[in-house]
Amino acid sequence: MKRLLTYIAIFLFCANVLAIDLQQAKAQGLVGEANNGYLAPVTLSPSTDVRQLIQQVNNDRKESYQRIAVSNGLTLAEVARLAYQKAVEKTESGHFYQNPSGLWVKK
């Protein structure tokens, strides 16, 4: 039993170390704020961890945008556009965002 708990603790520690969080991904220039209000990869071939992170963040954003849209009588696209503008404002220096024409810009 003690050995099993040790293996589980090691697995959890390793999984935690390998997983990347949103701020790390932004700081490393792996992801940025896309002009559609969602997160997108900046690199051409993102790792599995980065793709999973993007999917999770975008799923959460879509749920949030949907709730805001319904409660304010807006479309999902309108909320996403407003969220993009806010995200660009909040983008930290050195992080990437996509300009309206689709080019990645480092702030």
N, C-alpha and C positions, 0 to 999 in steps of 0.2 A: 504494500500500500504506500509506503514511504517513497519507494522508487517511482511509482506511478505519479504521485504528487510532484515529485522532482521533475519528471518529464513534462508534465503539464505546465509547471512554472517556467521551464526552459522554453517550451513552445510559445507560451504567451509572451515571454520576454522577447523572443526572436521575432514573432509576428508584429509586436509593437515597434521594434526597431526598424523592421523592413517597411512597414506601412508609412506612407507619406501623408502629411496633412496639408490642408489648403494653403496655409501661410508658407510652409516649406516649398511647396510646388510653385507658388508665385515668386518667392524669393530666388528660386533657382531658374526662373524663366521658362518653366515647363508648361505653365498654363497662364491664361490671361482672360480678361473680360471681353467676350465677343460682342459684336454690335447688335446681337439679337437678344441681349439681356441674360445670356447664359454663359457658362464657363466653357472654354475650348482649349485644346492643346495648341501651344505655340510651335512646338517641334513637329516635324513631319511624322515621326514614328514614336509616339509616346509609349512608355512601359505599361504593363498590365496594371500596376498600382495606380499610375496616373489616369489611365482610362477609367478604372473603377472609381477613383476619386471624382472625376468629372461627371460620371453617370450619377453618383450619389448626390453630389451638389446640385446638379441640374434637376434631378427628380424632386429634391426638396424645394428648389426654387419654383418649379412648375406648380407644385401644390400650393405654395405660398401665393404665387401670382394669381392662381385660380381663385383662391379665397378672397383676395383683394379685389379682383375683377367682379366677382359676384356681389360683394358687399358695396361696391361703388358704382355699379352699372357700367362697367368698362369691359372691353374685350381683353382677352389674354394678351394679344399683341400690343395693345396700348399700355398695359401694365408692364410688360417686358421692356418696351421702349423707354418708359419712365425709369425702370430699374437700371437699365443700361446707363442712362444719364447720371444717376446717383452713383453707380459703380465706378464710372470714370472719375467722377469728382473725388471719390474715396480711394482711388487707386494710389498706392504709395509710390514714392519716387523709386525708380529702378524696376518697377513692375510693368507688365505689358497690358495694353488694351488694344482693341481693334477699332480703327477709326471708321467713320461711316462708309468709306469706300472699300473697306475690308482689309486694309493694310495693318499689320501689327506695329504698334508704336510703343517705345519704351518711355515711360513718363519720367 
